[in-house]
Amino acid sequence: MNLSDDATALADDLVHLRRTLHGVPELGLDLPRTQETVLDALDGLPLDITAGRGLSSVTAVLRGTRPGPTVLLRGDMDALPVEERTGLPFAAPAARMHACGHDLHTTMLAGAARLLAAHRDRIAGNVVFMFQPGEEGYDGAGHMISEGVLDVTGERPIAAYALHVISHTWESGVFATRGGPAMAASSVLDVTVLGAGGHGSAPHRAKDPVPAACEMVTALQTWISRGFDVFDPVVLTVGTFHAGTQSNIIPDTARFTATVRSFSDATRDRLREGTVAVCEGIAAAHGLGVDARFTEQYPVTVNDAAEVAFAAGTVREVHGEERFSGMETPLLGAEDFSRVVDAVPGAMIFLGATMPGLHPDTAPANHSPLAAFDEAVLPDGAALYAELAVRRLAAAAA
C-alpha cells in the first residue's frame, strides 16, 4: 500500500474539510457543529463510532481484519477566542478562530481514517481515532480518558501519536520531535487584590489595589528570573489585568491572571507556594487583602524515547531524511496530550506549516490573529498518521 500517494489523491477533499472546519470555530468542550462535520467526514467508513457523553468528542475505532493490539491517533478540534485578521477568503466570521491549527489536526486525522479504512484488510489490530475538544484550557483529553477512550477496544493502546502544526519555527512540511520532555507543564495564577474604593483625587482616603497589583506583576517576574535555574526554565506571563470603571474612581479590587510554565515537579511545587507568597507579601505591605490561587492545569508532555525513534524513522522512510528535524530543547507551550502519554507510550510530533513567502523566524505565531497555516501539509500529515499506525501494529506482530 502507498499511503502517501493515496493521501495526495485526497488533497482537494482535505482542503475542503479544513476550510469547512475553519469557518465554524467553536470553543471549549461543546463543539456541536465541529462534531457534526467530523461525523459527516467519517460517514460510510467501517468504523465503530461513539460520541462523548459530557463533551462533543468523537471516538472512532477501525478494527483490522486480523487480531492484534491497539494504536491511538489523536487530533484536537477546538478554536480560540481570537478575532481573525489573516485576510484569507475563508477566514472565520466571528470573534473565534482556529489560530492554533486544530482544524488541520482534525482534517489530517479524518484523512488518516479514510486511508486506513481503505486498507483495513492489511491491518492486524485496532486503530483508535481520538477527535478531542477542549485542548485550549479545558482538559478535553482528561475528560475523554475519564469516559474510556484509552480502553475502548478492551485493552490499552501500545502507542499513541499526535500531530501539531506550527505556523512558524520550521519550514512547511518539516516534522520535528524529541524524546523526553517535549512541552511544558501549565498552571494558572489568579490574583484578586482587595482594597477599598474612593475618589481618585484623595487616594489617602481609599485603599488603592491598582499600584499593589502592578507591583505584584513586576515582582513575580523578578522573583522568577532571580530564583530559578535557567536550565530548569520557568515562564510566567500575565494575560489579563482588570481594574476600575473610570479614570477618577479608585476601584475596590484589581484582578490579574497569568499562565505559568515549568518542566519539573520540584519547580512547580516552588511556584505553587512562591507565587502566592509574593502576592500576599506585597498586599500586606500595602495594607490590602489578596486572594491568590495557583491552579495546576496540564502536566509536562513527556515523549517516550522509543516511540520518538520509531516516529523519526517513519518520517525519514516515508518523506525523506530532510523532512525530519530533531528538537534540542522542548517547547514552553503546554498540551493535554500529556494526559495520554502519561498513561501509554507515545509521542507528540510537530509539523511545520509556515505559509509560502514567509520566513519561519518571523512568521506570525500560533495563537496570533495573523496565524495562518500552509494547507499543503495536509496530505503528508494524514499519511504520517496512517503510516505510524500501520507500521507500529506491524512491528508489534513481527
Secondary structure, 3 states (H helix, E strand, C coil): CCHHHHHHHCHHHHHHHHHHHHCCCCCCCCCHHHHHHHHHHHCCCCCEEEECCCCCCEEEEEECCEEEEEEEEEEECCCECCCCCCCCCCCCCCCCECCCCHHHHHHHHHHHHHHHHCCHHHCEEEEEEEEECCCCCCCHHHHHHHCCHHHCCCCCCCEEEEEEEECCCCCCCCEEECCEEEEEEEEEEEEEEECECEECCCHHHCECHHHHHHHHHHHHHHHHHHHCCCCCCCEEEEEEEEECCCCCEECCEEEEEEEEEECCHHHHHHHHHHHHHHHHHHHHHCCCEEEEEEEEEECCEEECHHHHHHHHHHHHHHHCHHHEEECCCCEEEECCHHHHHHHCCEEEEEEECCCCCCCCCCCCCCCCCCCCCCHHHHHHHHHHHHHHHHHHHHHHHC
